[in-house]
Amino acid sequence: MSTGDREDVRRAREELMSIEERRLGLSERVMRGEPEALKEDRRLEARLRELAHWLMRVEREEDERHTETERRGEQLREAWRQRHPEEEDGERR
């Protein structure tokens, strides 16, 4: 994950927390059924879902890149072992 991506993830998480705080502040008015509070709560909830989906996608893509890197590293180690059967872990026998 690049530095820019990490910064985006950090900002998204901060926004998630801010939205949760705002929803908590609205909760009493929502419980009373105030139309404006209900409307704002629905808008905030939609934004929460949007951010959560984005974060999950970014994390899944990062996991996939990490898995691919590990798989490629193992392929390279195996190719090295096949070409250097007399050596193991960088030491001569």
C-alpha positions in Angstrom: 0.0 0.0 0.0 1.5 3.3 -1.0 1.8 6.3 1.4 -1.0 8.0 -0.4 -3.3 5.0 0.0 -2.4 4.8 3.7 -3.3 8.4 4.1 -6.7 7.8 2.3 -7.4 4.9 4.6 -6.5 7.0 7.7 -8.8 9.8 6.5 -11.6 7.3 5.8 -11.3 5.8 9.2 -11.4 9.2 10.8 -14.5 10.1 8.8 -16.1 6.9 10.0 -15.5 7.8 13.6 -16.7 11.3 13.0 -19.9 10.0 11.4 -20.5 7.6 14.3 -20.1 10.5 16.8 -22.6 12.6 14.8 -25.1 9.8 14.6 -24.8 9.3 18.4 -25.5 13.0 18.8 -28.6 12.6 16.7 -29.9 9.5 18.4 -32.2 11.2 20.9 -33.9 13.2 18.1 -34.1 10.1 15.9 -35.8 8.2 18.8 -38.4 11.0 19.0 -39.0 10.6 15.2 -37.9 14.1 14.2 -38.0 14.2 10.4 -34.8 16.2 9.9 -32.9 14.0 12.3 -34.2 10.9 10.6 -33.2 12.3 7.2 -29.7 13.2 8.5 -29.3 9.8 10.1 -30.1 8.0 6.9 -27.7 10.2 5.0 -24.9 9.5 7.5 -25.7 5.8 7.5 -25.4 5.7 3.7 -22.0 7.4 3.9 -20.9 4.9 6.6 -21.8 2.0 4.2 -20.0 3.7 1.3 -16.8 4.2 3.4 -16.9 0.7 4.9 -17.3 -0.9 1.4 -14.4 1.2 0.1 -12.2 0.3 3.1 -13.0 -3.4 2.7 -12.1 -3.3 -1.0 -8.8 -1.5 -0.4 -7.9 -4.0 2.4 -8.9 -6.9 0.1 -6.8 -5.6 -2.7 -3.8 -5.1 -0.3 -4.2 -8.6 0.9 -4.3 -9.9 -2.7 -1.1 -8.0 -3.5 0.6 -9.3 -0.4 -0.4 -12.9 -1.2 0.8 -12.5 -4.8 4.1 -11.1 -3.5 4.6 -14.0 -1.1 3.7 -16.5 -3.9 6.2 -14.9 -6.2 8.9 -15.0 -3.5 8.3 -18.7 -3.0 8.5 -19.3 -6.7 11.8 -17.5 -6.9 13.2 -19.4 -3.8 12.2 -22.7 -5.4 13.8 -21.7 -8.7 17.0 -20.8 -6.9 17.0 -24.1 -5.0 16.6 -26.0 -8.3 19.5 -24.2 -9.8 21.7 -24.5 -6.8 20.9 -28.0 -5.4 24.3 -28.1 -3.5 23.4 -25.0 -1.5 20.7 -24.6 1.1 19.8 -21.3 2.7 22.8 -19.6 1.2 25.4 -22.0 2.8 27.5 -24.6 0.9 27.4 -28.2 2.0 
